[in-house]
Structure formats: structure tokens, C-alpha cells
Amino acid sequence: MTGIRPITHRRVLAIALPIVLSNATIPILGAVDTGVIGQLGEAAPIGAVGVGAVILTSIYWVFGFLRMGTSGLVAQAHGAGDGTETGAHLIRALVIAAVAGLSLILLHPLLFGAAFRLAPASAEVETLAGRYLAIRIWGAPATIALYAITGWLIAMERTRHVLVLQLLQNGLNIVLDLGFVLGLGHGVGGIAAATLIAEFSGLALGLWFCREALMAATGRAGLFARHRLMRLLRVNSDIMIRSVLLQASFTSFIFLSAGEGDVTLAANQVLLQFLQITAFGLDGFAFAAESLVGQAAGARRPAALRRAAVLSSQWGVAGAALLGLVFLVAGPWIIDLLTTATEVRAEARHFLPWLVAAPLIGIASWMLDGIFIGATLTGRMRRAMIETVCVYVMALLILPTAFGNHGLWAALMVLNLTRALTMARFYPEAEAAAR
């Protein structure tokens, strides 16, 4: 390939904005699930759906590496002009998804039993949650496969298709929720069945979106060649280790919050929703970096890679500044929307300035994640995360003891700042790899 399309602000936004809109639909589904099951007028079904959804989300989260790894590898193949290899990468990822999904189906009694022991609930809630999970687990192959399909669509700059997929899944899920639960009276099982049907419907549409690439790659010589599989495993294992460490860091924040008292714990939980909003709002720009940086790396165009990194990051910083301003102006209103407890509201307002600053403090690390995924510098991501965790642990040992909950939030900011600094020093390798 002699060149790639010019990287412009319009092109960055064309990738990013559909992802932002797609992410905005995610909390709506959770609210509808809760609202529909809540119409039954009993506490146990609500708790069962909540517990079941958290267990499955935690299990599926482990396989999020498949989206990121697929995105980087496919973007590079696309940039190199190897259309057949873009489909081959997806086929390999789908095989991993199928094996992982079937393994979860086989192992689910052990997994769910362990989950209930870690988070015990009442006998009634556990029984209902077990019924919910027994239905939902059959969607594991579809859910994990959709990670790979989403990564492929992002790499190919087809983020409008990602938005369509999300709208189809969530819209169908909501309609079926209403029909199965309120219309047919199937309760918790109806919520689970609605999600299961939506997951496989999403998979069918996703495969349709990718059909040409899949057909072109089917039967390709060397499709499962050892060196290609080893690269796939290396990239995905690096991302998985990095992601587990990152999730463990956020989990430790929640656990340590409990030591600050019930009110502070509740306030921190409310404020963490601001970070979720930030992730939903800024993911699109990191995904744009994944796609455009990956294509430039595949095309061996270091100048294009630098431009992709700069333009996507400029929009990321602009988005972060906008979110910080929104939190500054509307933060108290958002807190009031999330909780009616007077003490929790007051406590959350006290620590709100940390969330006003969080988007700007964190944006560099989030954008570098996207750049490194596109350049498949996943080994460097893993190394940077290990170093970051060491610094974060030291911050946790010192700051909360000295400054209480302010110190805990300061440590979380240290986590993101350190992630950015440890990755930034490796950035020149991204341009060097594109030469």
C-alpha cells in the first residue's frame, strides 16, 4: 500500500461520535431491567437480577482483551492493505470467543457457586439469581464474540455499525423485557431470556456486517499458522494482564473506601459514576486512536501515526475539559439525581472537586492506551501497568493515612498520572515500529 487516507479532524470525529452515542445507551438498559422487574413489587427479583448481572459482567469483563487485541491487529492489517488478513484476524478471535464461551457454559456451576460464596445473598435471591444465570450463561459465546466483532468494526472505522448493533441489542432487549415480564409474567426468567435473545440477535447482525471479510479469509492458507497464533496470544495476554491489574486497582479503591465509614463509602460509590460517565464520554477518542494509529503503523507511515495520535488526543483533551466543566457546574445536581440521602449528598459534594479534575488528569493515560493498542505495543502497556501498580500501592499506604478520603482520591489520581508517565516514555517506539 503506498499511502493511507488523510487523517483529519472530521475523520477522528466520524469514528469517535458514534461510540459516544453507543455508550450512552448502555446505562439505559440497566435502568429498564431494574424498572421492569421492579414492577413486580418485590425486593428479591430486583436483587436477583442485580446480583446475576454483576456476576456475569465480572466474568465477561476478563475477555475484554479480545476487543482491544482484535482492534489493533485488524487496523494494522487494514493499513497494510491486506484485506484478507483483516478477516483472518477476526476468524481467529471468533474461534477464541467460541472456545471461551463454551468453556464458561461447561464450568458455570463451579463459577456461579464460587460467586455466591464470595457474595452471599438470601436463599430467595440466590435461587432467583441462579435461575437468571442458568439462562443467561447460554449467551456467553455470543457476548464474547461481540467483543471481537466490535474491535473489528472499530479498526475498520465502521463505528456507525457499532452504534446500530448497540441500538438493536438494547432496543430489542427492552421490548422483550416488557413483553416477557409485564405481558407474559415470566419474572426474572423473562429478563434473562430477553437478554439472551438480544445477544444472539446482535451476534447475527455483527457477523452480517463482517460477512465479506469473513468469506474472503475463509480457507486462507496459514489461517492458523503458529506464528500468527502466537502473535495473537501475546497481544491478548499482555492486554489481559494489564486489564486485570487495572481492575484490581479500582477494586482496592472500593474496598478501602469501606474503611472510611458507610457514608463516605456511599459517597465514593456515587462519585465513581462520574468516572463511568467520563469513560463513556471519552472512549470514542481512544478508539479513534486505536483505528488510525493502527492503520498508520500497518502502512509504515510514522508521520501519519504521529498525526493520528495528536489529532485524536486533541479531541480527547477537549472532551475531558468539557466533562470537567459539566461536573463543575452540574455535579451537585448529578449527585442529587443519584442519591436522596442527605448525608451522602453532602459528603459527595465535599469530594466533588476530585471528579472535576479527574477527566483532565486521566485523559493522557486513556489516549495512550488507544495509541499503544493501535501500535500493538501491548508488552509496553503491561510493563507500564506493573510499574504503575507499584507506585499506586505506595500512594495507598501513605496518602489515605495522612489525608483520609482525600488521600484515597489523590491515590487514584496518582494511578492515572503514573500510567500516563510510564507509557509516555515508550511512545517513540510506536513511531519507530511504523518505519
N, C-alpha and C positions, 0 to 999 in steps of 0.2 A: 504494500500500500504506500503510495507516495505522499499522502497527506491525510489530514482529518478536517472535518468541517470547522470553520472558525468558531472559537469559544467566545461567546458573547454574554452580556447580562441577560438578554432575552432567553438564551438557551438555558442558562442556570435557573431562571425562574420557571421556565417550562417544565423542568424536572422537579423543582422543589415544591411549587404551589399545589399540584395535585396530591403530593404526600401530606402536606399540611392539612388539606381538606379531608383526606382519607383518615388521618389520625384523629381528626375532630369527631368522627363518627363512633370511635371506639368506646368512649365513656357513655354514650347514649344507650348502647346495647346493654351494658351492665345495669344502668338505671331502669331500663324497661324490664329486664329479667326480674329485678327486685320488686318493681312496682306491680308486675303481673302476678307474681307468686304471693305478693303481699295482699292481693285482693281476696285471698282465701281466709284472711282474718286470723291466722295462726302464726305463732312465732317460729315453731320448729321447721316448717318448709322454707322460710326465709333463711334461717341459719344453715339448713342443709345445702341449699343452692350456693350460699356464700362459701361455706367450707369446701364443698366439692369443686367449685370454680377455682379457689385458691390452690388446692392440691394439684389440679391439672395444669394450671398456669405455671406453677413452680416446676413441674416435671417437664412440660413442653419448653420452658424457658431455656433449659440446658441445650436444646437443639437449635437455638437462635443462631449459633455459629454457621448453620447451613445457609442462611440468608446472606450473611456478610461474606463468607468464603465464596459462594457462587457469584455474588456481585462482582468481586474483584477479578476473579478468573475470567468470567464472561466478558467483562469490559475490556480486558487486555486482548482477548481473542478478537473481539469486535474491532478494536483499534488497529489490530494487525491485519484486518481484512479477511480473517479466517472464519467465514460464516458457519462452516460445518462444525468447527471446534466449539463455537458458542452453544450449539445444540448438544454436542458431546459432553460438555461440562454439565449441562442440565440433566442429561440422562444419568450421568454418574451420581449427581446429587439426589436424583429421584430414587435411584437404587438404594442409596444410604437411607433415605426417608422411609422407603418401604420396609427395609430390614429393621430400622429403629421402631417404626410403628407396630409391626408385627411382634417385635420383642416386648414392647410395652403391653400389648394385648395378652401375651402369654404370662408375663410377670405381674400383671396388675393386682392379683390377690396379695402378693407379698408387699408391693409398693404401697397400696392403699392401707393395708394392715399396719405397716410401719408409720404411715402418715397419721393415722388415728391414734396411735400410741404416743406420738410426739405432740399432737394437739387434740387431747381427749375432749369429747363433747358428750352431751346427754345421750342416753340409749336411743331416744326417739330421733334426735338429729342425726346420729350416726347411722341409724337404719335407713333414713330417707336419703342421706348423703351417699350411702352405699348403693342405693337404687339409682341415683343420679349418675354416679361414676360408672356403674356397670353398663349403662347405655352410652355415655359419652366416650368411654375408652375405645369404642369401635371406630371413632373418628380419628384416632392417633395417626394412622398413615396419611390421611388427607391433610390434617393440620400441619404435620411436619413437612410434607411435600409442598405445601403452600409457602413455607419459608423459602424453599429453593426456587419456586416459580416467581415469588416476589423479588428475590435477588436477581433473577434473570431479567425480569421486566425493568428493574431499576437500571441495570447495566446497559440495557438496550435503549434507554431513555423513553420507555413506554410507561411512564408513571401515571398517565391518564387511565391506562388499563388497570393499574393498581387501585386507583380510585373506584373504577367501575366494579372491580372484584369486591372491594370493601362494602360498597353500596349494595351490591347484590346479596352478599352474605348477611350483612346486618339487617337489611330490609326484609329479606325472606325470613330470617330468624325472628324478627319482631312480629311479622304477620302470623307465622306458625305458633309463636308463643301465645298470642291472643286466641287463635283457633283451638289449639290443643288444651290450653289451661282453662280459659274462660268459656270457650264454646263446648268442648268435649269433657272438661272436668278431669283431665289426666294429671293435674298437680305437678309435682317435682319431675315425674317421668316425662310429662309433656314438655317441660322446659328443656330437658336433656335431649329428647327426640328432635325438637325444633333445631337445636344447635347442631346435632349430628347431621341432619338433612342439609342444613345450610353449609356445613363444612364440605360435604361431598359435592354439593352444587357448585361451591366456589372452586373446588379442585377441577371439576369438569370444565368450567369456563376458563380457568387458568391454563389447562392443557390445550384448550382450543386456541387461546391467544398464542401459544408457543408451538402450534402444530407444525408449521413449516420448518422451523429449526429442528424439531424432533425428528421429522420424517427425513430431512437431509442428512442427519447424523446417524440414523439407524443403519446398522451394518457397516459403519465406517471401520476400516482396518485400524487396529490398535486402539479401539474404543476403550478397552480396559487394560491397556498396556501398563506394565508395572511402574514405569517412571511417571506416568500420568496419574496413576492412583496414589503413588507416594507423595506427589506434589499436593494433590487434593487433601490427603490425610494430614500432611504437615501444616498446610494453611488452616484447615479447620481445627486441628488440635491446638495450635497456637491461640486461635481466637477463643476456643472454649476455655482454656486455662485463664486467659485474660479476663473473660467474662465472669467466670466463677469467682475470681479474686475480687472483681469489682462488685459483684452482688454481695459477697461476704462482707465487704467494707460497708455497704449500705445497711446490711442486716445488723452489723455490730452497732451502727448508729442507733437503730431502733431499740436494741437490747439495752444499750447504755442509757437511752432516754428513760427507760423504766426506773432507773435508779434515781432520777430527778423528781420522782413523785407522779401520781396519777394525772394531775392537772397538766404538768409540763409534758408528760408523755402524750396526752391527748392533743396538746397544742402543737407538739412536734409532728404528730401524725397529720394534723390539718395542714401544717406548713409544707410537709412533704408533697402534698398535692400540687403546690406551686411548682415544685421541681418536675412533677409529671407533666404539668401544663407546658413547662419550658421545653421538656424533651419532645412533646408532641409538636410544639411550635417551631423548633429548630432542626428536627430530624431531616426535614426536606433538604436543607442546605448541605448537611453532611452527606446525604445520599447523592446529591448533585456532584459533590466532590468525588465520591466513590466512582460514579459513572465516568465523569470527564477525565479525572486523573488516570483511571484505569485505561481508558481509550488512548490517552496520550502516551502512557507507558507502553502499551501494545504497539503503537505506531512508531515508537522510538523517537519521540519528539519532546525533549526536555523543556524547551521553551513553552510548548503548549501545556505541558504538565504544570509548569510554574504559573501560567496564566489561569489554568483551571483552579489551582489551589488558591490563588489570590482572589479571583472574582467570586468564587463560592464563599470564601471566608469573609469577604467584604459584606456580602448579603447576610451571612451568619451573624456578624457583629452588629449590623443594622437591626436584624431581628431581635438580638439579645438586648440591645439598647431600648427597643420599643417595648419588649416584655418587662424590662426593669421599670420603665416609666409607667406601664399599666399597673404593675404591682404597687408602685409608689402611690398612685392616685386611687386605684380601685381595690387595693389589697384589703383594707378593713371591710369593705362590702363583700369581697370574696370569702373572707373568714366568717362573716355573719351568715353567708349562704351555706357554708359547710358545717356549722355548728350553732346550736341555740344556747349552749351552756355559757352563762355569763363569765364564769371564772376562766374557762378555756378561751373564750374570745379575748379577754383582757391579756392573758398570758401569750397568746399567739401574736397579738398586736405588739407586745413588748419585743418579740424576736423577729418581727417582720422585716426590719432593715437588712437582715442577712439574706432574705429572699429577694429583696430589691437588687442587691449586689450580685446574687448567685448567677444570673444569666451571663453577665459580663465576665465574671470570674471563670465560669466554666466553658465559655464558648471556644476558647483555643483548644482545649482538650477534645471537645466534641468534633471540631473540624479536623483536627489532626487524626482522630480515629478514622474519619471518612477518607482522608488523603492516604493514610497508611493501608487501609483496606483496598483502595483502588490500586495502589502500587504493590500490593501483596507483601508489604514489609511486616508480616504478621509476627515473625520472630522478634522483631524490634518492639512491637506492641506488647508482646508477652514479657520481654525483659523490662521494659519501662514500667509495666504494671507491677511486677515483682518489686522493683526498686521503690515505686510509689507506696505500696503497702507497708514497706519497712518504715518509711517516713511517717505515714499515717498512723501506724501503731505508736510511734514515739509521740506524735501530737496528741493521741488519745490518752497516753499515760501522763502527759503534762498539763494540757490546756483545761480539760474539764475539772481537774482537781483544783486548779488555780482560779478558774472563772465560771465554774458551774455550767449551766446550759449554754451560755455564751461561748464557753470554751469548746463545748461539743460541736456547735455550729461552726466555730472557727476551724476545728479539726477537719470538718467536712469540706470547707473551702480550701484548706491545705491539700486535701486529697486531689481536688481538681487542678489546683495550681501546679502541684508536683507532677501530675500526669502530663500536663502541657509541657513543662520544662524537660522532663525526661524524654518525651517523644521529640520535642523540637530539635534536640541536638542530633537526632538521626535523620532529620528531613533531607539534608543534602544527598543521602543515599537514594532517596526517591528519584531525584533528578538524574543521579548517576546511573541508576538502573534503566533509565529510559534512553540512554545514549547508545 
